[in-house]
């Protein structure tokens, strides 16, 4: 007999950050996420999470909660192991909303790997855990504050630092000058404009940073201006990474066809989860495109899911899993563990290996969909 979904529990999860997380698109003081638990008739529970950004997904915690109820109402009695069919179902009944769909996808993969009695990375084709080292992000603030924050990150032993930019040419050059003055030239930097520049600013700034030990620049211009990426990429001495302009495999195919970038940032909240993220990864591998595995403001639950995925491809060269370290409260049991320098250990128990503290969930706004 096939496995069936018996109930789905949904939770609005709001956790305060230690300090505001600021990018060129705005400032956030809390992670406002959706958590869900999918339970099956054979007693397996799968956990999922998404972290919707209004400025990137067009979704919010509240809209994800409402759309999750709609999606869940059509999933009761379905086979949670048929992930392809459920992915098609979600796309058939609800356009877009990739963030909320990713929460369901993560939970289904958790169930499938538990059903197979293997860690998720093994279920996805990975053989054994490889070393993962996350960067840590300097928020988009005044130059003096960013330099101070970068120095603290260096003193904590992180091997890589990510810097949020997206202002004027003069402002961002001053930010970079002061950061390098504070931390020296040895630690590689990763810069992310979050669509904050126009083409001319992006090209000039990246030319100015040719000797600044920059690993790559993420999403320099508006994602609607992706046709400019090719020109930026051709003139830039710094590799260009597509983030907001690469949501799914269709975007990846377009960017590859245009030869628009050197790398992709793969996030489950953009791709609708692991199932479609694997399609992006296969395209990248076939075309020699390096990748970073990243996320939004998910807890260690969401990042545990993509950490398992990151293990499966040697073309995923960069890891950006720092935001759980910014939370004032950690509701996750199990999951990835952080150690000195940003090293990440991935659990080897069946499934994702992460769940949520039941006492924490009792405090959250919730609802349950069942027969």
Phi, psi and omega in degrees: 000136179291152175290145180231148174282126181259327179200158177225123179254135184239141184221133169274124188238111181242116182235131180289142175271154180299325172207161184303140175260117190239129171233177183295342180271354178144181185243142179234135178254343181223149164277123180242092191246165171250127174249147176215154176232122177256122181251143182249166181288349177261007172093009177270137176244127178252135182254139178221161182206147169221159181230082185289136174250122179301322185281349181243312180270335193074019180240162175223172176302319182291315180292324178296321179298317180291314181292329177296322177297319178297312180296316183298325183298335179264002184257343181299129181091348178284162178276113183288348180278344179268074187294324179299317181293321180290323176299316178296319178301312182299318180289333180287321186263347183212118179283144175063224178051048184295333182293306182296324178297327181294326179298316177296314181301317179299315180295321178294321177292324176299314179297314184298318180290322176296319179299324178277353179061041178223156172299153183301319181301323179289320176301326181274000177107358177284155184259308179210153182299134171259165180291132176240130180232116179275152168277181171224141192263137170265117181294161183280101183219197177293150184306318182297318180292320180294321177295319179297316180294320179298320179296320177298319180295318177299316182294337176280353174095009179295141183275339182222143179234133177257136185239125177275124178235195178130018177262208177284166178304313183294317181297315184286328174294323177293320176302312183292322179298314183290325177295313180295324178296325182282321188250352184084187188257354191285317184286126177296140176251148172239128184247147185218115181270349182045047175074016191280346185254164163267174186300316184294318178297316181301312182297313183295317182295317181292326174296319180293337183260018186300331182250023186259015179056056179258124180287319179191167175238126178270140169033070184293328184233173180308140180296340176281349178257033185297340177292341177281343186298323181299316180294318178297314183298321180293325185266344186275134172281351179257129178304143182254130180247132176273129176239275183299339178275358179234087178273313187223189184291335177292315175299317181299316179299318180297313181295322177294315180299322181277353186051050192268346185204167180264339188204160176243145167259113182265122178227134182296327180291343175268320188276357188076016175119192187291320185305312180277332176300323178298328178292320176297315182299317179298318178297317180297315180298318181293335185247011176066036180259121176287159183224155166244140171264126184217198181189196180247243177247039175294158172282188177296341176296304180298320180287335173296321180298311182285338174296319176300317180295321182299330180294335191279350183226129176288347179276352172276099188264339188231147183232133181227079186240038190271341192296329175301334178289348181269353183283144172284338183223138179245106184271004190268135172257131185075210177082186180297151177238141179259141173225185189308139176078004180090015178289139183241131175253130183260133181295149181246018174278163181303143181078207178289327182082022180222145175215180183246138178303120181301325179295324176296317183294332180297337181274351187266150169296131187212168170204160181232133176251127179204177180300000000 
